[in-house]
Amino acid sequence: MATSVVAAFLAVAPDPWEGAAAALACYGWAAELAAAGAAGPGTLQPRLFDELFRLTPQSASAGARIEVEAARA
């Protein structure tokens, strides 16, 4: 499922690296939210779908974590 989210972000991102990073950060944040309310493995996936659907730019900015390091030569 993560590959579908990455593909959606890459379709609109001007830079593929930034698009992939943003997609995985948003996916991770949605997964954290879904896991917090899941009763077990049978409820995690539907909750993840719901959290991805509810994700807004504001909630993603507030919860997603991205660390950027300079490339080493």
C-alpha positions as YAML, in Angstrom:
chain: A
units: angstrom
residues:
- id: 1
  name: MET
  ca: [0.00, 0.00, 0.00]
- id: 2
  name: ALA
  ca: [2.90, 2.37, 0.66]
- id: 3
  name: THR
  ca: [3.92, 2.14, -2.99]
- id: 4
  name: SER
  ca: [0.51, 3.48, -4.03]
- id: 5
  name: VAL
  ca: [0.91, 6.45, -1.71]
- id: 6
  name: VAL
  ca: [4.42, 7.13, -3.02]
- id: 7
  name: ALA
  ca: [3.16, 6.91, -6.62]
- id: 8
  name: ALA
  ca: [0.40, 9.43, -5.90]
- id: 9
  name: PHE
  ca: [2.89, 11.89, -4.41]
- id: 10
  name: LEU
  ca: [5.36, 11.40, -7.26]
- id: 11
  name: ALA
  ca: [2.64, 12.20, -9.78]
- id: 12
  name: VAL
  ca: [2.47, 15.78, -8.48]
- id: 13
  name: ALA
  ca: [5.86, 16.42, -6.86]
- id: 14
  name: PRO
  ca: [8.35, 18.55, -8.79]
- id: 15
  name: ASP
  ca: [11.29, 16.68, -7.19]
- id: 16
  name: PRO
  ca: [11.04, 12.87, -6.94]
- id: 17
  name: TRP
  ca: [13.20, 12.61, -3.82]
- id: 18
  name: GLU
  ca: [11.11, 15.18, -1.96]
- id: 19
  name: GLY
  ca: [7.91, 13.54, -3.19]
- id: 20
  name: ALA
  ca: [8.99, 10.11, -1.98]
- id: 21
  name: ALA
  ca: [10.13, 11.47, 1.38]
- id: 22
  name: ALA
  ca: [6.88, 13.38, 1.87]
- id: 23
  name: ALA
  ca: [4.82, 10.33, 0.90]
- id: 24
  name: LEU
  ca: [6.58, 8.05, 3.36]
- id: 25
  name: ALA
  ca: [6.40, 10.64, 6.13]
- id: 26
  name: CYS
  ca: [2.65, 11.01, 5.61]
- id: 27
  name: TYR
  ca: [2.20, 7.25, 5.40]
- id: 28
  name: GLY
  ca: [4.14, 6.82, 8.63]
- id: 29
  name: TRP
  ca: [2.07, 9.45, 10.41]
- id: 30
  name: ALA
  ca: [-1.18, 7.88, 9.23]
- id: 31
  name: ALA
  ca: [0.10, 4.47, 10.37]
- id: 32
  name: GLU
  ca: [0.89, 5.85, 13.83]
- id: 33
  name: LEU
  ca: [-2.61, 7.29, 14.11]
- id: 34
  name: ALA
  ca: [-4.16, 4.04, 12.89]
- id: 35
  name: ALA
  ca: [-2.12, 1.88, 15.26]
- id: 36
  name: ALA
  ca: [-3.14, 3.97, 18.24]
- id: 37
  name: GLY
  ca: [-6.77, 2.95, 17.81]
- id: 38
  name: ALA
  ca: [-6.41, -0.52, 16.33]
- id: 39
  name: ALA
  ca: [-7.61, -3.45, 18.41]
- id: 40
  name: GLY
  ca: [-5.47, -5.92, 16.44]
- id: 41
  name: PRO
  ca: [-4.14, -6.77, 12.97]
- id: 42
  name: GLY
  ca: [-7.64, -7.13, 11.54]
- id: 43
  name: THR
  ca: [-8.51, -3.53, 12.35]
- id: 44
  name: LEU
  ca: [-5.18, -1.88, 11.53]
- id: 45
  name: GLN
  ca: [-5.51, -1.91, 7.74]
- id: 46
  name: PRO
  ca: [-9.02, -0.41, 7.59]
- id: 47
  name: ARG
  ca: [-7.99, 2.22, 10.13]
- id: 48
  name: LEU
  ca: [-4.91, 3.01, 8.03]
- id: 49
  name: PHE
  ca: [-7.13, 3.56, 4.99]
- id: 50
  name: ASP
  ca: [-9.31, 5.87, 7.07]
- id: 51
  name: GLU
  ca: [-6.35, 7.84, 8.43]
- id: 52
  name: LEU
  ca: [-4.87, 8.29, 4.95]
- id: 53
  name: PHE
  ca: [-8.25, 9.54, 3.76]
- id: 54
  name: ARG
  ca: [-8.49, 12.03, 6.65]
- id: 55
  name: LEU
  ca: [-4.94, 13.33, 6.23]
- id: 56
  name: THR
  ca: [-4.75, 17.05, 5.44]
- id: 57
  name: PRO
  ca: [-1.71, 19.20, 4.69]
- id: 58
  name: GLN
  ca: [-2.09, 20.74, 8.14]
- id: 59
  name: SER
  ca: [-2.28, 17.44, 10.02]
- id: 60
  name: ALA
  ca: [0.60, 16.01, 7.99]
- id: 61
  name: SER
  ca: [2.76, 19.04, 8.77]
- id: 62
  name: ALA
  ca: [1.93, 18.75, 12.44]
- id: 63
  name: GLY
  ca: [2.65, 15.04, 12.77]
- id: 64
  name: ALA
  ca: [4.96, 13.79, 10.05]
- id: 65
  name: ARG
  ca: [8.65, 13.78, 10.86]
- id: 66
  name: ILE
  ca: [11.35, 14.28, 8.26]
- id: 67
  name: GLU
  ca: [15.05, 14.73, 8.96]
- id: 68
  name: VAL
  ca: [17.30, 16.11, 6.25]
- id: 69
  name: GLU
  ca: [21.03, 15.53, 6.28]
- id: 70
  name: ALA
  ca: [23.57, 16.96, 3.89]
- id: 71
  name: ALA
  ca: [25.08, 14.53, 1.42]
- id: 72
  name: ARG
  ca: [28.59, 13.38, 2.21]
- id: 73
  name: ALA
  ca: [31.21, 13.76, -0.48]
...
